[in-house]
Amino acid sequence: MRKWLLVGMSLTVAGCVSAPAPQPAKQDRPIAAVGMTKRILRDDRGGFVLPDGTRVAGDRSGGFTLPNGAYVSPDGAGGLLLPNGTRCASDGAEGYLCP
């Protein structure tokens, strides 16, 4: 009887022991992409593709006019300056990453 009691207690206690909690995985992202959620792409016709899929024509200065009439200008440092003052950084692959 003692033997079965000892085996039963051992199994009960073994079920209470848990493995250590897994460590969260760390994902490396490019610095330019941290906090950037939207992407504006250059198309093969000299225009741009906005995050919602809308295509707009680019102008000679490197900017473009949004469908609402607001103008997006180049910032002089390889990025774009949105009408609200937000800067979109170049992603180095014919596109721009925007917050």
N, C-alpha and C positions, 0 to 999 in steps of 0.2 A: 504494500500500500504506500509506504514511504517513497518507494522508487517512482511510482506513478505521480505522486504529488510533486516530487522534485522535477520530473520531466515536464509536467504541466506548468509549474511556476517558471521554469527556464524558458519555455516557449512564450509565456505571457510577457515576461520581462524582455525577451528578445524582440517582441513586436513593438515595444515602447521606445526602443532605441532607433533614432533616425539618422540618416546620412547627413553630412554637413550641407548647408544651403549652397546651391550653385552660385558662383560669382557671375555678376552681369558681364555680358560680352562687350568689349569696347570696339567700336567701329571707327576706323580712321576715315576721315573725309578730307578732301582738299580744303585748305583754309578759305579759299574764295567762296566755297559753297556753304560754309557755316552760316546759318540764318537766312540763306537765300532759298526762296521757295518757288519762284517763277522764272521762266526762261524765255527770252526773246531771241529768235533765230534769224539769221540772214538767209534769204532764199537765193536761188541761182539766177534770178532775174533782176537783181539790184534792189529788191524790196526786203521786207521783214515779215516774219510770222509771229504774231502775238501769242501770249500764253493760252488764249481761248481759241486759237486756230485762225483768227482773222488775218488776212494778208493786207499789208499796206505798202504803198510805193515809197521807196527811199528818195531823198533829194541829193543834190550835189554836195552839200555840206556833210552828209553822213547821218542826217536826222530823218524824221518822218512825222507826218501828221496822223494823230489817232482818229478813229471814226467819230469821236465827239468833238473834233476840231482843235483839240489841244496839241501842242507841238512838243515832240521829244527831240532834244538836241544832243549832239556829241559833246562830251565833257572836256575834250582836249587831252585826256589822259588814257584814251582807248576805251572808255565806257560811254554810257548814255546817261543823260540827266532827264528824269521824268518831270512833268509839269508841277508835281507836288514837291519838288526839291530832292527827291530820293535819287540816289545814284545806283545804276546797274553796272556791275563790273564785267569786263570781258571774261569769257570762260576759256579763251585761247583756242576755241574751235568754231569760229564764225558765229558765236552767239553771245548772249549777255545773261548773267544771273542777277535777278532782282529780288529784293526782300518782299 
